[in-house]
Amino acid sequence: MKEFFGIGGYSRTPEGAWSFEHILFTSLMIAVMIFLGIYLGLKYKDNDKAKARTIIIAAILIDAFEIFKIVILSVRSGDFIDTLLHTLPLFLCSIMLIALPLAAFSKGRLQAASLDFVLIFGFIAGILGTVGAAQNYNTYPVLSFDNVVSAITHCISAFSSLFIGITGMAALKLKNMWISSAILLAFILLAQIANLTIPYNYMFLERHDGTPYQIVFNLVNGNLILYKLMVVFLFILLIVSFYGIKIFVMKYKHKHHLCLND
């Protein structure tokens, strides 16, 4: 068990990014997540109580696993404060540690906007965080505490997004778009403050960390100001795109309905 949790360090050599073990493990995790998202989504599509309960359970589980991770990492490092400061939920993918509980436990327009937010970012962040966090598989063995817990929390994020989409829990009402954007901008602001005071690389705002944001980083030749502005712009563009698609679909349905009645 000490070997799995990395207490005293891992004796096994990491299999490496994009190794057979990396691809097999993440593929299995994603396959299970997609199956559960589709199965439970279709099963509870018309059951409001079950839908709400599922999101509540997902919110509790994602934060419980993260707290458990912090405890184990603190035991390993022997410094709880330092561990806590370097595991704050201010990365792009870890936004779900706060956004998902907001979607589960808040009320009114904040809850509606949070459900929209999880729908928009949950699946993308979950998949990228499960498969795309290649640096983790260069650092830790595939079947290790670090990678397994990371995969679980990211898959909960992706599951929640898929479940919300299938069950229609996210209304994507245009009046809530500014709240969804405000949630994102608030996280980015907190991440930037943390970057300047800790410092650390939260939300990939200081460097790309070998993630797909390297494309953006290289595009602006490493200019941090342009890099940050472009990353934020892409996030906002993604939000606007989801609401825009919903408006287009609704207008198309309305127009099609009028044509059928003529």
VENFENZI-V631258 format. One record per residue. N is the residue number from 1. PSI is psi in radians with two decimals (* if undefined). Layout:
N/PSI  N/PSI
This chain:
1/-0.65  2/-0.64  3/-0.73  4/-0.76  5/-0.12  6/0.34  7/2.06  8/0.04  9/2.68  10/2.30  11/-0.36  12/2.56  13/2.28  14/2.39  15/-0.42  16/2.72  17/2.39  18/0.34  19/2.92  20/-0.74  21/-0.72  22/-0.89  23/-0.74  24/-0.83  25/-0.88  26/-0.59  27/-0.73  28/-0.74  29/-0.78  30/-0.67  31/-0.77  32/-0.76  33/-0.81  34/-0.73  35/-0.85  36/-0.69  37/-0.80  38/-0.80  39/-0.92  40/-0.60  41/-0.81  42/-0.64  43/-0.70  44/0.22  45/-0.65  46/0.32  47/1.67  48/-0.70  49/-0.74  50/-0.65  51/-0.84  52/-0.71  53/-0.68  54/-0.75  55/-0.63  56/-0.79  57/-0.75  58/-0.73  59/-0.74  60/-0.76  61/-0.75  62/-0.67  63/-0.57  64/-0.77  65/-0.67  66/-0.72  67/-0.74  68/-0.72  69/-0.76  70/-0.70  71/-0.84  72/-0.76  73/-0.59  74/-0.70  75/-0.73  76/-0.73  77/-0.47  78/0.14  79/1.72  80/-0.76  81/-0.81  82/-0.72  83/-0.78  84/-0.75  85/-0.49  86/0.12  87/0.30  88/2.52  89/1.07  90/0.19  91/2.82  92/-0.85  93/-0.48  94/0.00  95/-0.54  96/-0.36  97/-0.38  98/-0.73  99/-0.67  100/-0.78  101/-0.61  102/-0.73  103/-0.54  104/-0.65  105/-0.22  106/3.12  107/2.92  108/-2.50  109/-0.52  110/-0.73  111/-0.74  112/-0.78  113/-0.61  114/-0.66  115/-0.73  116/-0.76  117/-0.79  118/-0.70  119/-0.80  120/-0.82  121/-0.40  122/-0.83  123/-0.77  124/-0.86  125/-0.66  126/-0.81  127/-0.81  128/-0.66  129/-0.46  130/-0.91  131/-0.74  132/-0.22  133/1.03  134/-0.51  135/-0.51  136/-0.63  137/-0.21  138/-0.35  139/-0.71  140/2.66  141/2.64  142/-0.93  143/1.26  144/2.84  145/-0.79  146/-0.84  147/-0.65  148/-0.82  149/-0.69  150/-0.78  151/-0.69  152/-0.86  153/-0.66  154/-0.65  155/-0.55  156/-0.72  157/-0.86  158/-0.70  159/-0.80  160/-0.73  161/-0.81  162/-0.76  163/-0.79  164/-0.71  165/-0.78  166/-0.69  167/-0.16  168/0.44  169/-0.45  170/2.06  171/-0.43  172/0.83  173/2.36  174/-0.60  175/-0.29  176/-0.04  177/-0.68  178/-0.52  179/-0.75  180/-0.74  181/-0.66  182/-0.65  183/-0.83  184/-0.84  185/-0.59  186/-0.76  187/-0.76  188/-0.73  189/-0.79  190/-0.69  191/-0.69  192/-0.68  193/-0.76  194/-0.70  195/-0.65  196/-0.43  197/-0.45  198/-0.85  199/2.84  200/3.04  201/1.18  202/2.51  203/0.28  204/0.55  205/-0.26  206/-0.54  207/2.93  208/-0.33  209/0.38  210/0.14  211/3.07  212/-0.27  213/-0.14  214/-0.53  215/-0.80  216/-0.76  217/-0.77  218/-0.57  219/-0.59  220/0.28  221/0.63  222/0.16  223/1.96  224/-0.67  225/-0.85  226/-0.66  227/-0.85  228/-0.77  229/-0.70  230/-0.68  231/-0.82  232/-0.73  233/-0.75  234/-0.66  235/-0.84  236/-0.69  237/-0.66  238/-0.75  239/-0.86  240/-0.65  241/-0.76  242/-0.81  243/-0.65  244/-0.73  245/-0.71  246/-0.75  247/-0.75  248/-0.78  249/-0.74  250/-0.71  251/-0.68  252/-0.76  253/-0.70  254/-0.78  255/-0.72  256/-0.67  257/-0.71  258/-0.67  259/-0.65  260/-0.53  261/-0.28  262/*
